[in-house]
Amino acid sequence: MKADNFMRNESWPQEVGVELQGNVGALSTPPAMKSGKDKEQGSGDGLLEEILALENLNLAYKRVKANGGSHGADGMTVEELLPYLRRHGSKIRQSVLGGAYKPQPVRRVEIPKPDGGVRQLGIPSAVDRVIQQAIAQVLNTIFDKEFSPNSYGFRPGRSAHQAIEAARNHIEAGYGWTVDLDLEKFFDRVNHDKLMSLVARKVKDKRVLKLIRKYLESGIMVDGIKIKNEEGTPQGGPLSPLLANIMLDELDKELERRGHRHCRYADDCNIYVKSRKAGERVMASATQYIEKRLKLKVNRDKSAVDRPNRRKFLGFSFYIVKGKVRNFIHKKCIERFKAKIRIITSRSNGRSMEWRKERMNRLICGWVNYFRLADMRKHADNLDAWIRKRIRMCYWKQWKRIKTKHDNLVKLGLDNRKAWQFANIRRAHWNVAGCPALSLTLTNKYLDTTGFISLTKQLSTAIKF
């Protein structure tokens, strides 16, 4: 059976959406949705049928499969999804249409933040990711066309690079102060009633509204225990970015109504003004609007009014040269990159050089491609020298025995006598990595030929705008 027909089948041996053992129970129906069940069942504009159209569901599956990702609370991996949907897809579709479907609670995952603390992700089950993706695909066509042009995150045809270009234009136009708004735990604090009222402005199919509400209130699985969530839209599902944009589009429209220049990427929002005094006034009024009207919270410790060169927006900072605004990479992003390289090149992880090469090359390609808008040539040269030294350290550690070290040094062109002398050296691996004997054998050219790419060469091939 072809993948694009997997939703057409067949028998249904178990009920969809049954909660994990020990957590059985119906979710409460939101107050706004409690009107007559039978009357509501067939009402609306057919949006749910559009979401559950086979073509839309198949596209949703393909996108979930391409994105990969970890398993949800039920343990099903993305690789196991297709056979499962072939067997049960038709019943799942009917369950959603009939209003009986119950989403699984999301699996809580904590990701350490570079500046301390953790970011909490909620990983839906693989089946729920497909349904959420199907909802997002249809709702995106309804909402996106009316989103603010100042919103750049998680939107088709828009990117972080476009947000940086827009910020440059605002600064060049004389708006040289930044009101940097940090929303505290935005995805965990979204008010469900406020969000649903915004969704209901354009979505008239009550069945779709009920389904979205079910996902908002599906709960969080922590150590096998389901925890009820009364606010928030867990970061990690395909629907969350769209719901975030629906909520924060209210902020965009309010800032536009007040005549402010701003750029927003998801919950990262910068407003550009001409003076510190104006910035402080805007900070106070925007904070009041966010907390009173949107029922969110501004992190006052991380928010600030400052010059753009002292703030970070999407990893970039800004400076002016001869009237032109240019970018440099914020130091925190460089430290984060180096921390990832340290993990890959750790002497104690026991990984092969092929594994290190594959992971490092992928990291370098992605990092350079993202930061290509910045002036990073000097950083690239310095980081390349540091990375090459770490690679040499890994080789030295891998060779282990004195004879192995000697033989490899000779193969790489070192004199036999010097090779024996150097193989017997008693220094720390990091110190040895900086010695001439290794830089003359494990040369940059040799590392290039073995497949290790450099930031400098990758930067020369990256397209700049």
C-alpha positions in Angstrom: 0.0 0.0 0.0 1.3 3.5 -0.9 2.1 5.9 1.9 -0.3 8.5 0.5 -3.2 6.1 1.0 -2.5 5.1 4.5 -5.5 6.8 6.0 -8.0 4.6 4.1 -7.9 1.5 6.2 -9.4 -0.9 8.0 -10.0 -2.7 11.2 -10.0 -1.0 14.6 -8.8 -3.2 17.5 -8.6 -0.6 20.2 -10.1 2.7 21.1 -8.1 5.8 20.0 -7.0 8.3 22.6 -7.4 6.1 25.6 -5.3 7.6 28.4 -2.5 5.7 30.0 -3.4 3.3 32.7 -4.1 5.1 36.0 -5.1 8.3 34.2 -8.5 7.3 32.7 -11.1 10.1 32.8 -12.9 12.5 30.6 -11.5 15.9 30.2 -13.8 18.7 31.3 -15.6 20.6 28.7 -14.7 24.3 28.6 -17.5 26.7 29.7 -17.6 28.3 26.2 -18.3 24.9 24.6 -21.0 23.4 26.8 -24.0 24.1 24.6 -26.1 21.2 23.3 -23.9 18.4 22.1 -26.2 17.0 19.5 -27.1 20.4 18.2 -23.4 21.4 17.9 -22.2 18.2 16.3 -23.1 19.0 12.7 -22.8 22.8 13.0 -20.0 24.9 11.5 -18.7 25.6 8.0 -17.2 22.2 7.2 -13.7 23.2 8.4 -13.2 19.9 10.3 -13.9 17.9 7.1 -11.3 20.1 5.3 -8.7 19.3 8.1 -9.5 15.6 7.9 -9.4 15.4 4.1 -7.1 12.6 3.0 -4.9 14.8 1.0 -4.4 17.1 3.9 -3.8 14.3 6.4 -1.2 12.6 4.0 0.6 15.9 3.7 0.6 16.2 7.5 2.0 12.7 7.9 4.8 13.5 5.4 5.8 16.6 7.2 5.8 14.9 10.6 7.9 12.1 9.2 10.4 14.6 7.7 10.7 16.5 10.9 11.4 13.3 12.9 11.7 14.0 16.6 11.3 12.1 19.8 8.5 9.8 20.9 5.5 11.0 22.9 4.1 9.7 26.1 2.8 6.5 24.5 6.3 5.6 23.3 5.4 5.4 19.6 8.3 6.6 17.3 7.8 8.4 14.0 9.2 5.2 12.3 6.3 3.2 13.8 3.7 5.7 12.7 2.9 4.6 9.1 2.1 0.9 9.9 -0.1 2.1 12.8 -2.0 4.6 10.6 -2.5 2.0 7.9 -4.3 -0.2 10.4 -6.1 2.4 12.4 -6.2 5.7 10.4 -9.8 5.4 9.2 -11.0 4.8 12.8 -8.9 7.7 14.1 -10.5 10.0 11.4 -14.0 8.9 12.3 -13.3 9.4 16.0 -12.1 13.0 15.4 -15.2 13.7 13.2 -17.5 12.3 15.9 -15.9 14.3 18.7 -14.9 11.2 20.6 -11.1 11.6 20.1 -9.0 12.2 23.2 -5.4 13.4 22.6 -2.7 11.8 24.6 -1.0 14.0 27.3 2.3 15.5 26.1 5.6 14.1 27.4 7.6 16.7 29.4 11.2 17.3 28.3 13.5 19.8 29.9 16.2 21.4 27.8 18.9 23.4 29.6 19.2 27.0 28.6 22.6 28.5 27.9 22.1 31.3 30.5 20.8 28.9 33.2 17.4 27.4 33.9 15.5 25.0 31.6 13.2 25.3 28.7 10.2 23.0 29.1 9.0 21.2 25.9 5.9 19.1 25.6 6.2 16.3 23.0 2.9 15.1 21.7 2.4 11.5 20.6 3.2 10.8 16.9 -0.5 10.4 16.0 -1.3 13.7 17.7 1.5 15.4 15.8 -0.1 14.4 12.6 -3.5 15.7 13.6 -2.0 18.9 15.0 -0.1 19.4 11.7 -3.3 18.8 9.7 -5.1 21.5 11.8 -2.2 23.9 11.5 -2.0 23.5 7.7 -5.6 24.5 7.2 -5.8 27.2 9.9 -2.6 28.7 8.6 -4.4 29.6 5.3 -7.0 31.4 7.3 -4.9 33.3 9.8 -1.5 33.9 8.1 -2.7 36.3 5.4 -4.0 38.7 8.1 -1.0 38.5 10.4 1.2 41.6 10.8 4.0 42.2 8.3 6.2 42.8 11.4 5.9 39.1 12.4 8.5 36.8 11.0 8.5 33.6 13.1 7.0 30.3 12.0 5.3 31.7 8.9 5.6 30.5 5.3 8.0 32.6 3.3 9.3 34.4 6.3 12.6 33.9 8.3 14.8 35.2 11.0 17.1 36.8 8.4 14.2 38.9 7.1 13.6 40.0 10.7 17.2 41.1 11.0 17.0 43.0 7.7 13.9 44.8 8.9 15.6 45.7 12.2 18.6 47.1 10.3 16.2 49.3 8.3 14.6 50.7 11.4 17.9 51.5 13.0 19.2 53.1 9.8 16.1 55.3 9.7 17.2 56.9 13.0 15.4 54.6 15.5 18.6 53.9 17.4 17.2 52.7 20.7 15.7 49.2 21.3 12.9 48.2 23.6 13.7 44.6 24.1 10.7 42.8 25.5 11.2 39.4 27.1 8.0 37.4 27.8 8.4 35.2 30.8 7.7 31.5 30.0 5.4 32.6 27.2 4.4 29.1 26.0 3.7 28.0 29.6 1.5 31.1 30.4 -0.9 31.4 27.4 -4.4 31.9 28.8 -6.6 29.3 27.2 -9.8 31.4 27.3 -8.1 34.4 25.8 -6.5 32.3 23.1 -9.7 30.5 22.2 -11.6 33.7 21.9 -9.1 34.9 19.3 -9.2 31.6 17.4 -13.0 31.8 17.4 -13.0 35.1 15.6 -12.2 33.3 12.4 -12.9 29.6 13.1 -16.7 29.1 13.2 -16.7 25.3 13.2 -17.4 24.5 16.8 -16.0 21.0 16.4 -12.6 22.4 15.4 -12.7 24.8 18.4 -13.4 21.8 20.7 -10.6 19.8 19.2 -8.1 22.7 19.7 -9.3 23.1 23.3 -8.7 19.4 23.9 -5.1 19.7 22.8 -4.6 22.7 25.0 -6.0 20.8 28.0 -4.6 17.3 27.1 -2.3 17.4 30.1 1.4 16.7 30.7 3.0 13.3 31.5 5.7 13.5 34.1 7.3 10.3 35.4 4.2 8.4 34.4 1.8 10.8 36.1 -0.6 13.0 34.2 -0.6 16.6 35.3 -3.5 18.9 34.4 -2.6 22.1 32.6 -4.9 25.0 32.9 -2.8 27.4 30.9 -0.1 27.3 28.2 0.4 25.7 24.8 3.2 23.2 25.2 6.2 24.1 23.1 7.1 21.1 20.9 3.9 20.4 18.9 3.1 21.5 15.3 0.1 23.6 16.4 1.8 25.7 19.1 3.7 28.1 16.8 0.5 29.1 15.0 -1.4 29.5 18.3 1.5 31.7 19.6 1.3 33.9 16.5 -2.5 34.2 16.9 -2.1 35.4 20.4 0.8 37.7 19.7 -0.7 39.2 16.6 -2.8 41.2 19.0 0.4 42.8 20.3 1.6 43.4 16.7 -1.6 45.2 15.8 -1.6 47.3 19.0 2.0 48.4 18.4 1.1 49.3 14.8 -2.0 51.2 15.9 0.3 53.3 18.2 2.7 53.9 15.2 5.6 52.0 16.6 8.3 50.3 14.5 9.0 46.8 15.7 10.1 43.3 14.7 8.7 40.1 16.3 9.9 36.5 15.9 7.6 34.2 17.9 7.9 35.6 21.5 11.0 37.6 20.8 9.9 41.2 20.2 12.0 44.4 19.7 10.5 47.9 19.4 12.7 50.6 17.9 12.4 54.2 19.1 14.5 57.4 18.8 15.4 58.1 22.4 15.8 56.4 25.8 13.0 58.5 27.2 10.7 57.3 24.4 11.9 53.8 25.0 11.1 53.8 28.7 7.6 55.2 28.0 7.0 52.5 25.4 8.3 49.8 27.7 5.9 50.8 30.4 2.8 51.0 28.1 3.6 47.8 26.2 4.2 45.9 29.5 0.8 47.1 30.8 -0.9 46.0 27.6 0.8 42.6 27.6 -0.1 41.9 31.2 -3.6 43.4 31.4 -5.0 42.5 27.9 -3.1 39.4 26.9 -2.7 38.0 30.4 1.0 37.3 29.9 4.0 38.3 31.9 7.0 40.5 31.0 10.3 39.4 32.5 11.5 42.7 33.9 15.0 41.4 34.7 15.6 40.4 31.1 13.7 43.2 29.3 15.5 46.5 28.8 15.8 49.8 26.9 19.2 50.1 25.4 21.3 50.6 22.3 21.1 47.8 19.7 24.8 46.9 20.0 24.3 46.0 23.7 21.2 43.8 23.1 20.7 40.5 21.3 18.0 39.9 18.8 17.8 36.3 17.3 21.5 35.9 18.2 22.6 39.1 16.4 23.6 42.5 17.6 23.9 45.7 15.5 26.4 48.4 15.0 26.7 51.4 12.6 29.6 51.9 10.1 29.5 55.0 7.9 25.7 55.3 8.3 25.1 51.7 7.4 23.9 49.2 10.0 25.9 45.9 10.2 25.6 42.8 12.4 27.9 40.9 14.6 27.3 37.6 16.4 26.4 38.0 20.1 29.1 36.6 22.4 26.5 34.2 24.1 25.9 32.6 20.7 29.7 32.1 20.2 30.0 30.5 23.6 27.0 28.3 22.9 28.6 27.1 19.6 31.9 26.4 21.4 30.1 24.4 24.1 28.6 22.2 21.4 32.0 21.7 19.8 33.5 20.7 23.2 30.8 18.0 23.6 31.6 16.6 20.1 35.3 16.7 20.7 35.3 15.5 24.3 38.2 13.1 24.9 36.1 10.9 27.1 33.1 10.2 24.9 34.7 7.3 23.1 33.3 8.3 19.7 35.0 7.6 16.4 36.5 10.3 14.3 33.9 9.6 11.6 31.1 10.3 14.2 32.9 13.5 15.3 33.3 14.7 11.7 29.7 14.1 10.8 28.4 15.9 13.8 30.8 18.8 13.6 30.3 19.4 9.9 26.6 19.5 10.4 26.9 21.9 13.2 29.3 24.2 11.3 27.2 24.2 8.2 24.0 25.2 10.1 25.8 27.8 12.2 27.5 29.5 9.3 24.3 29.4 7.2 22.4 31.1 10.0 24.9 33.8 10.9 26.1 34.5 7.4 24.5 38.0 7.7 27.0 38.9 10.4 30.5 40.2 10.1 32.1 36.9 11.2 35.4 36.5 9.2 37.6 37.1 12.3 35.5 34.9 14.4 35.6 32.2 11.8 39.4 32.3 11.6 39.8 32.2 15.4 37.2 29.4 15.8 38.8 27.3 13.0 42.2 27.4 14.8 40.6 26.4 18.1 38.6 23.6 16.4 41.6 22.2 14.6 43.5 22.0 17.9 40.6 20.1 19.4 40.5 17.7 16.5 44.3 17.0 16.9 43.7 16.4 20.6 41.1 13.8 19.7 43.5 12.0 17.3 46.3 12.0 19.9 43.9 10.5 22.5 42.7 7.9 20.0 46.1 6.7 19.1 46.7 5.8 22.8 49.8 3.5 22.6 53.3 4.9 22.1 54.0 2.7 19.0 50.6 3.7 17.5 51.5 7.3 17.9 54.9 6.8 16.4 53.6 4.8 13.4 50.9 7.4 12.6 53.4 10.3 12.9 55.8 8.6 10.5 52.9 7.9 8.1 52.1 11.6 8.2 55.6 12.6 7.3 57.5 13.1 10.6 61.1 12.0 10.8 61.5 8.5 12.5 63.7 9.8 15.4 61.4 12.8 16.1 58.4 10.6 15.9 59.8 8.4 18.7 60.7 11.4 20.8 57.3 13.0 20.4 55.4 9.7 20.9 57.0 9.4 24.3 56.1 12.9 25.4 54.3 13.2 28.8 52.0 16.2 28.5 48.3 16.7 28.8 46.4 16.0 25.5 45.4 19.6 25.1 49.0 20.8 25.4 50.2 18.2 23.0 47.6 19.3 20.4 49.3 22.7 20.2 52.8 21.3 19.6 54.5 21.8 16.1 54.8 18.0 15.6 51.1 17.7 15.3 50.4 20.9 13.4 53.1 19.7 10.9 51.6 16.3 10.5 47.8 16.7 11.1 47.9 19.8 9.0 44.9 21.9 8.0 45.2 20.5 4.5 45.2 17.0 5.8 42.1 17.6 7.9 40.4 19.1 4.9 41.2 16.1 2.7 39.8 13.8 5.4 36.5 15.7 5.3 36.6 18.1 8.2 35.1 21.4 6.9 36.2 24.8 8.2 34.0 27.8 9.1 36.1 30.0 6.8 35.6 27.9 3.7 31.9 27.3 4.5 31.5 31.1 4.9 33.0 31.7 1.5 30.3 29.5 -0.1 27.4 30.9 2.0 25.1 33.3 0.2 24.8 36.7 1.8 21.9 39.1 1.3 
